Amino acid sequence: MYIFYTKKLWTPPRSIAKLLLIMRLTTIILITAIIQVSASSFAQKITLSEKNTPLVKVFDKIRAQSGVDFLVSTSMLQHAKRVTIQVKNAELADVLEEIFEGQNLDFAINDKSVVVSKKTPGFLDRVVSAFVDINVRGRVVDSAGNVLPGATVKIRGTDRVGRTNENGVFNFAGVDEDAVLEISYLGYKLKAVKVSTDLGDISLEVLTGELTEVNVVSTGYQTLSKERSTGSFERIGEKTLNNKISQNIFNKIEGEVAGVTTDAAGKFIVRGLSSIRANTDPLIVVDGFPVEQEANTINPNDVESITILKDAAAASIWGIRAANGVIVITTKRAARNGKLNVRASVNTAFTPKQDLFATPLGDAATQVAYHKAMYEVGGYYLPSQLYSGVLNGSSGRVINPVGETLLLRDRGDITAAEAENRLQQLANTDIRKEYMDLIQQTESWRQYNVSVSGGSKNYDFTTSASYNGNDKEFVSTGAKQYLLNFANSFNPFKGLKIDGSLNFSQSKENFPASTTADGISSVGVNNSTTFLNNVPINGRILDEEGNYVPMESILSFGAQSSNLALSRGFPYSWTYNIKQELENTNNVLRETALRMQTGATYTFLKGLDFSMKYQYEWGQRNNVDLHNEQTLFTRARVNMFSKLTSGVVSGYNIDPGAILDTDVRNQRAHTFRSQLNFDRSFDEGKHQVVAIAGYEVRKTLFDRATDRKYGFNEQSLTSIRPDFRPTVVPAVSLTTITTVPPNSMNEYIENRFISYYANGAYTYDNRYTISASTRLDDTNLFGTSSKYKNIPLYSIGFKWNVYNDFFKESEVVDDLQFRTTYGTNGNVDRSTSPFLQAKIKRGFPPFNGMSADIISVPNPELRLEKTGTLNVGADFTLFDRFVMGSAEYYVKNSEDLLAFTTLNPTLGVTGALINNGTLRNEGFDLNLRFRVLENSQFSYATTGIFSVNKNTLKKVDVPNKQVFEYVNGTVAESGAALRTIYSYQYRGLDVKGAPRFANELGDIVDVKTFINSTDALVKHGSLIPKFYGSWINDFTYRNFYLRALTTFKAGHVFRYARNNNVTYIPAVSVKAPSANVAADFNQRWQKPGDEQFTDIPGLPTLVDRQQGTGYDYYRDSDKFVDNASFIRLSQLNLGYSLDKKLVDRLVML
């Protein structure tokens, strides 16, 4: 401080003094005016209302109101604290004082500028700090400025460790001024910071390839803080999804979530099956709305997160569709005030051709031996099968070349030496190599994706485009798909937000030769396994000159019979060749899907808003299957229904020309929802209330039309309609069909839903949370009985934050929360109806009118299947975040399950689906994550996921159950799990090489004994795994990351395929031998005494074939059921993240 001392040296005359006084006053007035004018240019009143706002944004708002400029370097603002301020019409200087309080910054007003500088400690402060320790304060945030509560802050070289509070703030007292802090948080890079009294905001960078802790989950109706939710949620974040490459978003779920597995068909099962006959698929929700469309309409690159709702508290808000769990998909949205982001990706994958030699199938010599043995047994190959100059369905067909050779030898057409030579050639001929070269191709898919997003203060948008190209298993088959997505939102004025999105998908897929079912046996071979089941490997596809070789098919003849048919006026050749069929197929499926969403949300006051949303879905599946005149599909049908006069073709019931099959399916869905949302805290956060209430109406429509055009001309697009009414006897009987199949059908289904729902949760002092929800669904799928209509579903829940009560000072427990819920969900079977259902059809002559078949009788007591779920869980973090995890126990009791029940025959039907089943699922989910090592260079974390589910059918009224239902795993049996399979008890071979079995009394019976008691069967277990889970290992080293995902399933069984390609099974129930046989045919019983060394039956004699039903039991015996448990390395992902500076230089975001 400066002090000036003055002394009067001279007293001026009175007149001069008066003049000087006037001059002084004038000067003062001028200076005051000047100062006032100067001040008025930046002394406007300032009004601010900011909460946790970056300092630089506060500067922008002050500049906009006052015109003042801020002079400050970017580096000074890196550690500046966020600002919370509430002022109205305040002076600039006062506002600046409040803003800079607590900051490690100082300011000075200079004309129209505010100069910001780093605060310099005073002399006394510097003297004191040289002798005493300092107090350290800071706040830990992520790159977006979000606070990170529970982050670990350690003083390097000491055992002093602290954690950030719920606001991300930490404090240390008495710290050496030269000390260094090490700050860590799960999923973020370790950061070292030199201490100072006020460190401001310390930003942590995300570890590449590392899972981050999830704090927010979405139910589809609302977004909840996981810390205050009582339900069971599992969330898969964007980084995990990005680490898995797939065209199908649902393929990225497996192994990532406890309590979720898949069955043999790849369908998801959430905590066990909850229905006997109704749909068991979980409900799929995309951006808040349930979707009817297929998974391939969702671009996996657009997905930000997937949340699995597993218990009633989490899923009950979805009511009658949530018993099987809910999968909530949230797509990416742009950030406001964000710069333009452009992302591009290219993914590709290859699947090598299926190696047909790497199968249990025997080699070519084994196939020759098999068919020779079948021929010698007798009854399988007959002389009448050979061409005899007569055109009929029982001779002149293509038969196995071994059997044909032996038949020609015995008929005298060739000598024994010629036959032996042929058999030797066949033993050296294997069609599999030719098939792999001519028919198969390397499967591959390519995905190109680009997205653009950005935003301003009041607007944001995201748009993406993706292309998928696929090469399928067969040559000339494949698919391509285009996906477009656009989403945006804007605030036209304060309080109102309007958003909208559009998703469009269009695909085209070429399929192999058609297998259209029109009552006539289909001829297509649509995969390699089917090929091996039907085509002898001793044959050929092309001969030495490249001509098509006639091959076996139900609707074809050999070359001689085909030539005979042509000579009698039949319009087409009657032979089949798989290559010819593929080259002429034109089976195209086009799918188009459109999903549009729009909505508006208005905020009335803080924490209270009202929203209205609407979604429209439209999808079309258009299958055009053109069978030109070169396909056997067309040639066989036209030939069969030709008109004959004296054995010569005189006309046609089906005119020559192509056959065009069309199948068009349209699906539409409308959903409207209005919802009131409340989210508010009181008393400085001590009381937190979150609640929603809403109304929803939904309608789904489905229609389908199939049609067939005969005599179709591809150029003129004309066709010739045959007369479908009169009975037509096929000229050559290759089928039991006696009329020209019209193959036309029309179908229409409409379902309507009206729902009312509410959900609320209250949290006290961040320690205790209670929640409750209810939903009332009404639909046309329920019966007319008021007893079963309008039944509300509900849930209640409680959560206790034990850590905040007992463990705040603990060095072991970082977090501990207990939660429990109970509630009800529902399930609806859309195939049933409370009303009479009938199928209209055209009658056969002489009754050519329309008739109807009753599908189901009226059931006014038809009601929803209801599942009550109890869930008890704990979430914990231990040992300085070394261990994180959750453990949950649940019980699901499902009642009123639909099961097929026998009815009084006088009702006109033998049975119907009635609500009469009860099912129980009990299980445990465990999720443990260990942060083994983490420093600035290297990190390693491992996660173990384990689930167990016990599924038991408690009650079902299904009388007259048959043995074959048990064997096939289709029976619902009280006391057993769903999809439990049973088998005959195999007891080896007798002295004649025939199989033996145990009956219901445990006695061994021979192959001729009929077993009709279910007590004779052995129960193996379910086809659904009881135990499942995964082991995930995440490694990072600098910019490299490695992820290994190992999955396992156990506690279930499987049955070997019931054909000779997998294991040799003597053919009995069919009149022809299998096309091929497995290699263990060579280990079969062949002579007395072999039963001591093998359990593979010998070939049955003709008498045994006719009388020995036990040969059929053999293929369904316990010999062919095995443990299905496995451990599989499902994913191994190695990547490298480019340095951010390099990325910025390349302008890649």
Secondary structure, 3 states (H helix, E strand, C coil): CCCCCCCCCCCCCHHHHHHHHHHHHHHHHHHHHHHHHHHHCCCCCEEEEEEEECHHHHHHHHHHHHCCEEECCHHHHCCCCCEEEEEEEECHHHHHHHHHCCCCEEEEEECCEEEEEECCCCHHHHHHHCCCCEEEEEEEECCCCCECCCCEEEECCCCCEEECCCCCEEEEEEECCCCEEEEECCCECCEEEECCCEEEEEECCECCCCCCCCCEEECCCCEEEHHHCCCCEEEECHHHHHCCCCCCHHHHCCCCCCCEEECCCCCEEECCCCCCCCCCCCEEEECCEECCCCHHHCCHHHEEEEEEECCHHHHHHHHHHCCCCEEEEEECCCCCCCCCEEEEEEEEEEECCCCCCCCCECCHHHHHHHHHHHHHHCCCCCHHHCCCCCCCCCCCCCCCHHHHHHHHHHHCCCCHHHHHHHHHHHHCCCHHHHHHHHCECCEEEEEEEEEEEEECCCEEEEEEEEEEEEECCECCCEEEEEEEEEEEEECCCCCEEEEEEEEEEEEEEEECCCCCCCCCCCCCCCCHHHHHHHCCCCCCCECCCCCECCCCCCCCCCHHHHHHHHHCCCCCCCCCCHHHHHHHEEEEEEEEEEEEEEEEEEEEECCEEEEEEEEEEEEEEEEEEEECCCCHHHHHHHHHCEEEECCEEEEECCCCCEEEEEEEEEEEEEEEEEEEEEEEEECCCCEEEEEEEEEEEEEEEEEEEEEEEEEECCCCCCCCCCCCCCCCCCCCCCCCCCCCCCCCEEEEEEEEEEEEEEEEEEEECCCEEEEEEEEEEEECCCCCCCCCCCCCEEEEEEEEEHHHHHCCCCCCEEEEEEEEEEEEEEECCCCCCCCCEEEEEECCCCCCCEEEEEEECCCCCCCCEEEEEEEEEEEEEECCCCEEEEEEEEEEEEEEEEEEEECCHHHCCCEEEEEEEEEEEEEEEEEEEEEEEECCCEEEEEEEEEEEEEEEEEECCCCCCCHHHHHHCCCCCCCCCCCEEEEEEEEEECCCCCEEEECCCCCEECCCCCCCCHHHEEEEEECCCCEEEEEEEEEEECCEEEEEEEEEEECCEEECCCCCCCCCCCCCCCCCCCCCCEHHHHHCCCCCCHHHCCCCCCCCCHHHHHHCCHHHHHHCEHHHEEECCEEEEEEEEEEECCCHHHHHHCCCC
